Amino acid sequence: MKQALMESTEGSKARAEAIRLINERYKEYLPNMLTEKMSNEEIAAALDYVNRKMEENIKVRIRAEEMQHIQQERFDTEKKVLEDLVKAYENTGDRTETEVGIATAAFGDLIQAYKKSGD
């Protein structure tokens, strides 16, 4: 009998410690903190909720990273096209140095405006 009581007390302590750790580690995902009075089913449901929220958070982060990568690729491509246009403009016909400078500055302004639009 004494052995069963000791095991029960140790089990209660371990459960209390597990609940404390869950509350500490996952507090941003738990709408309500777990308590020792909760049933195992309630705790399991809360942990299931935490897992779903963490998965949603990971998916949002991955989508954001993918979007950033796509935007960077788009910017790099458009920048290259604009740079190629400047080179083509410089190499066509009888352009004065002033005309080339004005066109180059205009393309530079366009690139800067595009960079700012991505922020």
N, CA, C and O of each residue as an XYZ file, in Angstrom:
476
protein
N       0.822     -1.181      0.000
C       0.000      0.000      0.000
C       0.870      1.250      0.000
O       0.632      2.194     -0.753
N       1.893      1.233      0.871
C       2.799      2.365      0.955
C       3.508      2.575     -0.389
O       3.695      3.706     -0.837
N       3.893      1.475     -1.014
C       4.571      1.517     -2.319
C       3.656      2.159     -3.369
O       4.122      2.980     -4.158
N       2.397      1.811     -3.394
C       1.444      2.369     -4.352
C       1.263      3.864     -4.117
O       1.169      4.636     -5.072
N       1.215      4.276     -2.856
C       1.059      5.688     -2.523
C       2.283      6.481     -2.968
O       2.150      7.586     -3.493
N       3.479      5.922     -2.760
C       4.709      6.591     -3.181
C       4.746      6.724     -4.703
O       5.119      7.772     -5.229
N       4.358      5.660     -5.405
C       4.345      5.708     -6.864
C       3.333      6.729     -7.359
O       3.583      7.442     -8.330
N       2.191      6.794     -6.686
C       1.165      7.767     -7.050
C       1.667      9.191     -6.845
O       1.440     10.062     -7.684
N       2.346      9.422     -5.731
C       2.894     10.748     -5.439
C       3.958     11.122     -6.470
O       3.991     12.252     -6.959
N       4.828     10.162     -6.795
C       5.860     10.415     -7.800
C       5.229     10.687     -9.156
O       5.688     11.566     -9.886
N       4.179      9.942     -9.503
C       3.473     10.154    -10.766
C       2.832     11.527    -10.814
O       2.850     12.193    -11.850
N       2.269     11.948     -9.699
C       1.645     13.278     -9.633
C       2.686     14.378     -9.797
O       2.449     15.383    -10.467
N       3.844     14.171     -9.174
C       4.921     15.154     -9.302
C       5.412     15.228    -10.752
O       5.645     16.311    -11.290
N       5.561     14.067    -11.363
C       6.025     14.027    -12.751
C       5.001     14.696    -13.674
O       5.372     15.431    -14.588
N       3.736     14.442    -13.434
C       2.669     15.047    -14.237
C       2.672     16.568    -14.052
O       2.557     17.317    -15.022
N       2.803     17.011    -12.813
C       2.838     18.448    -12.524
C       4.024     19.103    -13.221
O       3.897     20.196    -13.773
N       5.163     18.443    -13.198
C       6.358     18.971    -13.855
C       6.157     19.013    -15.373
O       6.547     19.980    -16.027
N       5.554     17.971    -15.926
C       5.287     17.938    -17.366
C       4.350     19.082    -17.760
O       4.569     19.737    -18.779
N       3.326     19.321    -16.973
C       2.382     20.415    -17.242
C       3.101     21.758    -17.160
O       2.872     22.637    -17.991
N       3.960     21.919    -16.172
C       4.722     23.165    -16.035
C       5.595     23.404    -17.264
O       5.655     24.517    -17.785
N       6.273     22.349    -17.723
C       7.147     22.478    -18.892
C       6.344     22.814    -20.151
O       6.759     23.653    -20.950
N       5.219     22.172    -20.322
C       4.370     22.461    -21.492
C       3.923     23.917    -21.464
O       4.005     24.617    -22.473
N       3.451     24.371    -20.307
C       3.001     25.759    -20.181
C       4.137     26.740    -20.475
O       3.935     27.775    -21.109
N       5.324     26.396    -20.005
C       6.481     27.274    -20.193
C       6.914     27.327    -21.658
O       7.147     28.406    -22.202
N       7.020     26.170    -22.286
C       7.541     26.095    -23.648
C       6.550     26.540    -24.715
O       6.954     27.075    -25.748
N       5.270     26.330    -24.481
C       4.274     26.557    -25.526
C       3.235     27.610    -25.158
O       2.136     27.622    -25.712
N       3.578     28.487    -24.230
C       2.606     29.466    -23.738
C       2.046     30.351    -24.840
O       0.889     30.763    -24.765
N       2.849     30.656    -25.870
C       2.334     31.524    -26.925
C       1.282     30.837    -27.789
O       0.541     31.499    -28.515
N       1.218     29.506    -27.709
C       0.236     28.761    -28.491
C      -0.987     28.338    -27.676
O      -2.023     27.990    -28.240
N      -0.862     28.370    -26.353
C      -1.961     27.917    -25.496
C      -2.872     29.082    -25.123
O      -2.422     30.042    -24.498
N      -4.143     29.006    -25.497
C      -5.055     30.084    -25.114
C      -5.280     30.111    -23.595
O      -5.467     31.176    -23.007
N      -5.260     28.943    -22.979
C      -5.398     28.828    -21.523
C      -4.294     27.905    -21.030
O      -4.000     26.881    -21.646
N      -3.699     28.275    -19.928
C      -2.633     27.448    -19.370
C      -3.204     26.122    -18.879
O      -4.331     26.059    -18.388
N      -2.418     25.083    -19.016
C      -2.823     23.779    -18.501
C      -2.738     23.794    -16.971
O      -1.894     24.477    -16.389
N      -3.617     23.037    -16.341
C      -3.576     22.923    -14.879
C      -3.548     21.449    -14.504
O      -3.878     20.580    -15.310
N      -3.152     21.187    -13.280
C      -3.092     19.805    -12.796
C      -4.481     19.200    -12.667
O      -4.624     17.977    -12.660
N      -5.501     20.033    -12.564
C      -6.860     19.533    -12.406
C      -7.467     19.062    -13.717
O      -8.521     18.427    -13.720
N      -6.816     19.365    -14.821
C      -7.337     18.959    -16.124
C      -7.179     17.454    -16.307
O      -6.243     16.837    -15.799
N      -8.124     16.886    -17.049
C      -8.028     15.453    -17.340
C      -6.970     15.230    -18.413
O      -6.553     16.159    -19.105
N      -6.551     13.986    -18.531
C      -5.577     13.645    -19.567
C      -6.139     13.956    -20.952
O      -5.394     14.365    -21.842
N      -7.438     13.766    -21.141
C      -8.067     14.047    -22.427
C      -8.019     15.547    -22.738
O      -7.771     15.939    -23.879
N      -8.255     16.376    -21.730
C      -8.196     17.827    -21.921
C      -6.773     18.270    -22.267
O      -6.564     19.130    -23.122
N      -5.810     17.665    -21.588
C      -4.407     17.994    -21.876
C      -4.040     17.538    -23.285
O      -3.361     18.256    -24.019
N      -4.490     16.350    -23.658
C      -4.211     15.844    -25.008
C      -4.833     16.759    -26.059
O      -4.210     17.034    -27.085
N      -6.046     17.231    -25.817
C      -6.701     18.151    -26.755
C      -5.919     19.464    -26.845
O      -5.756     20.018    -27.932
N      -5.441     19.954    -25.716
C      -4.658     21.193    -25.707
C      -3.349     21.003    -26.475
O      -2.933     21.892    -27.218
N      -2.713     19.872    -26.305
C      -1.468     19.600    -27.023
C      -1.720     19.459    -28.520
O      -0.898     19.872    -29.338
N      -2.862     18.872    -28.872
C      -3.237     18.775    -30.281
C      -3.407     20.173    -30.870
O      -2.979     20.437    -31.994
N      -4.031     21.058    -30.111
C      -4.213     22.448    -30.528
C      -2.849     23.124    -30.719
O      -2.628     23.819    -31.710
N      -1.944     22.915    -29.764
C      -0.593     23.488    -29.863
C       0.085     22.997    -31.134
O       0.688     23.787    -31.860
N      -0.007     21.708    -31.408
C       0.623     21.144    -32.604
C       0.062     21.774    -33.877
O       0.816     22.095    -34.795
N      -1.257     21.950    -33.933
C      -1.876     22.568    -35.115
C      -1.393     24.011    -35.285
O      -1.084     24.438    -36.398
N      -1.331     24.755    -34.186
C      -0.899     26.152    -34.257
C       0.570     26.251    -34.674
O       0.935     27.126    -35.460
N       1.400     25.370    -34.159
C       2.812     25.379    -34.536
C       2.953     25.042    -36.025
O       3.760     25.653    -36.725
N       2.181     24.086    -36.501
C       2.219     23.720    -37.914
C       1.783     24.904    -38.788
O       2.402     25.176    -39.817
N       0.727     25.601    -38.383
C       0.267     26.787    -39.115
C       1.367     27.846    -39.145
O       1.606     28.474    -40.176
N       2.026     28.038    -38.016
C       3.102     29.027    -37.922
C       4.245     28.672    -38.876
O       4.783     29.546    -39.557
N       4.604     27.422    -38.921
C       5.676     26.964    -39.812
C       5.280     27.196    -41.265
O       6.091     27.664    -42.064
N       4.031     26.871    -41.611
C       3.565     27.067    -42.984
C       3.603     28.543    -43.368
O       3.988     28.879    -44.488
N       3.212     29.416    -42.465
C       3.229     30.852    -42.737
C       4.662     31.311    -42.974
O       4.923     32.084    -43.895
N       5.580     30.844    -42.157
C       6.991     31.225    -42.325
C       7.548     30.744    -43.660
O       8.264     31.473    -44.347
N       7.210     29.507    -44.016
C       7.701     28.953    -45.285
C       7.139     29.748    -46.452
O       7.867     30.077    -47.389
N       5.836     30.061    -46.401
C       5.235     30.856    -47.478
C       5.889     32.230    -47.582
O       6.135     32.718    -48.685
N       6.169     32.847    -46.454
C       6.809     34.169    -46.463
C       8.201     34.090    -47.082
O       8.585     34.953    -47.871
N       8.955     33.056    -46.722
C      10.295     32.887    -47.290
C      10.223     32.635    -48.793
O      11.030     33.165    -49.556
N       9.249     31.818    -49.217
C       9.096     31.541    -50.644
C       8.724     32.817    -51.395
O       9.240     33.081    -52.480
N       7.825     33.603    -50.807
C       7.407     34.847    -51.444
C       8.580     35.814    -51.560
O       8.748     36.471    -52.587
N       9.381     35.898    -50.520
C      10.550     36.776    -50.552
C      11.520     36.327    -51.644
O      12.081     37.152    -52.365
N      11.709     35.025    -51.756
C      12.609     34.484    -52.780
C      12.075     34.808    -54.181
O      12.836     35.209    -55.062
N      10.787     34.636    -54.376
C      10.171     34.930    -55.678
C      10.301     36.412    -56.005
O      10.630     36.775    -57.134
N      10.043     37.268    -55.016
C      10.169     38.705    -55.245
C      11.597     39.094    -55.579
O      11.821     39.956    -56.428
N      12.570     38.466    -54.917
C      13.980     38.773    -55.202
C      14.332     38.334    -56.619
O      15.014     39.061    -57.342
N      13.875     37.155    -57.018
C      14.141     36.688    -58.385
C      13.524     37.644    -59.408
O      14.144     37.972    -60.419
N      12.310     38.081    -59.132
C      11.623     39.009    -60.034
C      12.408     40.324    -60.122
O      12.638     40.847    -61.212
N      12.805     40.837    -58.985
C      13.584     42.080    -58.972
C      14.875     41.915    -59.761
O      15.215     42.766    -60.584
N      15.601     40.818    -59.514
C      16.869     40.598    -60.204
C      16.665     40.526    -61.720
O      17.457     41.072    -62.488
N      15.596     39.848    -62.138
C      15.297     39.725    -63.565
C      14.972     41.080    -64.173
O      15.494     41.429    -65.232
N      14.113     41.845    -63.508
C      13.743     43.156    -64.035
C      14.934     44.113    -64.037
O      15.085     44.920    -64.955
N      15.764     44.024    -63.029
C      16.962     44.866    -62.986
C      17.870     44.537    -64.160
O      18.404     45.441    -64.802
N      18.048     43.261    -64.446
C      18.888     42.833    -65.569
C      18.318     43.343    -66.883
O      19.062     43.808    -67.746
N      16.998     43.257    -67.037
C      16.368     43.751    -68.259
C      16.614     45.249    -68.414
O      16.952     45.718    -69.501
N      16.443     46.001    -67.320
C      16.677     47.451    -67.387
C      18.134     47.760    -67.707
O      18.422     48.668    -68.487
N      19.043     47.015    -67.113
C      20.466     47.238    -67.404
C      20.767     46.928    -68.871
O      21.544     47.638    -69.509
N      20.158     45.880    -69.401
C      20.339     45.535    -70.815
C      19.776     46.633    -71.721
O      20.348     46.949    -72.765
N      18.639     47.212    -71.302
C      18.059     48.311    -72.076
C      18.993     49.517    -72.101
O      19.163     50.161    -73.136
N      19.595     49.815    -70.955
C      20.549     50.935    -70.900
C      21.706     50.665    -71.855
O      22.105     51.551    -72.611
N      22.242     49.458    -71.826
C      23.365     49.116    -72.719
C      22.945     49.219    -74.182
O      23.686     49.738    -75.017
N      21.750     48.720    -74.480
C      21.276     48.782    -75.859
C      21.102     50.236    -76.291
O      21.445     50.599    -77.417
N      20.577     51.053    -75.407
C      20.389     52.476    -75.719
C      21.727     53.151    -75.958
O      21.884     53.951    -76.881
N      22.687     52.812    -75.110
C      24.019     53.411    -75.254
C      24.660     53.040    -76.586
O      25.435     53.815    -77.146
N      24.332     51.844    -77.095
C      24.998     51.332    -78.283
C      24.224     51.568    -79.583
O      24.607     51.040    -80.628
N      23.161     52.337    -79.537
C      22.399     52.551    -80.764
C      22.535     53.986    -81.237
O      22.448     54.938    -80.461
N      22.746     54.102    -82.501
C      22.725     55.400    -83.162
C      23.688     56.422    -82.600
O      24.610     56.109    -81.847
N      23.440     57.639    -82.992
C      24.283     58.770    -82.596
C      23.687     59.436    -81.372
O      23.002     60.453    -81.487
N      23.936     58.882    -80.220
C      23.468     59.461    -78.964
C      24.571     60.349    -78.407
O      25.753     60.005    -78.424
N      24.156     61.466    -77.929
C      25.147     62.324    -77.290
C      25.392     61.792    -75.885
O      24.594     61.028    -75.344
N      26.476     62.199    -75.328
C      26.803     61.778    -73.960
C      25.722     62.246    -72.987
O      25.404     61.546    -72.026
N      25.162     63.419    -73.234
C      24.099     63.956    -72.383
C      22.853     63.091    -72.466
O      22.237     62.789    -71.445
N      22.476     62.688    -73.687
C      21.291     61.834    -73.861
C      21.471     60.494    -73.144
O      20.561     60.004    -72.476
N      22.650     59.921    -73.297
C      22.934     58.653    -72.622
C      22.880     58.838    -71.113
O      22.352     57.985    -70.400
N      23.425     59.950    -70.623
C      23.407     60.232    -69.176
C      21.991     60.391    -68.657
O      21.659     59.876    -67.589
N      21.153     61.097    -69.401
C      19.760     61.287    -68.992
C      19.021     59.954    -68.964
O      18.298     59.665    -68.010
N      19.196     59.148    -69.996
C      18.526     57.838    -70.061
C      19.018     56.926    -68.939
O      18.226     56.234    -68.299
N      20.314     56.931    -68.710
C      20.875     56.106    -67.639
C      20.336     56.540    -66.281
O      20.003     55.694    -65.451
N      20.248     57.832    -66.046
C      19.716     58.339    -64.781
C      18.245     57.953    -64.623
O      17.803     57.576    -63.538
N      17.497     58.052    -65.723
C      16.076     57.687    -65.667
C      15.918     56.209    -65.344
O      15.060     55.837    -64.543
N      16.732     55.369    -65.957
C      16.672     53.940    -65.640
C      17.093     53.683    -64.193
O      16.516     52.835    -63.512
N      18.093     54.414    -63.734
C      18.525     54.282    -62.335
C      17.412     54.661    -61.372
O      17.194     53.990    -60.364
N      16.702     55.753    -61.694
C      15.569     56.170    -60.858
C      14.482     55.100    -60.854
O      13.870     54.817    -59.824
N      14.256     54.518    -62.018
C      13.244     53.465    -62.127
C      13.632     52.258    -61.269
O      12.778     51.680    -60.597
N      14.877     51.885    -61.286
C      15.358     50.759    -60.470
C      15.195     51.085    -58.986
O      14.742     50.238    -58.216
N      15.553     52.288    -58.583
C      15.418     52.682    -57.163
C      13.958     52.680    -56.733
O      13.640     52.234    -55.630
N      13.071     53.170    -57.585
C      11.644     53.167    -57.256
C      11.140     51.735    -57.124
O      10.317     51.438    -56.258
N      11.629     50.862    -57.973
C      11.209     49.466    -57.902
C      11.719     48.821    -56.599
O      10.993     48.068    -55.950
N      12.948     49.118    -56.232
C      13.490     48.584    -54.980
C      12.631     49.006    -53.799
O      12.322     48.189    -52.932
N      12.246     50.269    -53.759
C      11.430     50.776    -52.658
C      10.054     50.144    -52.641
O       9.477     49.954    -51.570
N       9.519     49.816    -53.798
C       8.180     49.212    -53.849
C       8.179     47.810    -53.258
O       7.130     47.312    -52.850
N       9.334     47.171    -53.208
C       9.440     45.833    -52.646
C       9.608     45.801    -51.151
O       9.522     44.729    -50.553
N       9.846     46.936    -50.521
C      10.076     46.986    -49.062
C       8.812     46.779    -48.279
O       8.839     46.793    -47.049
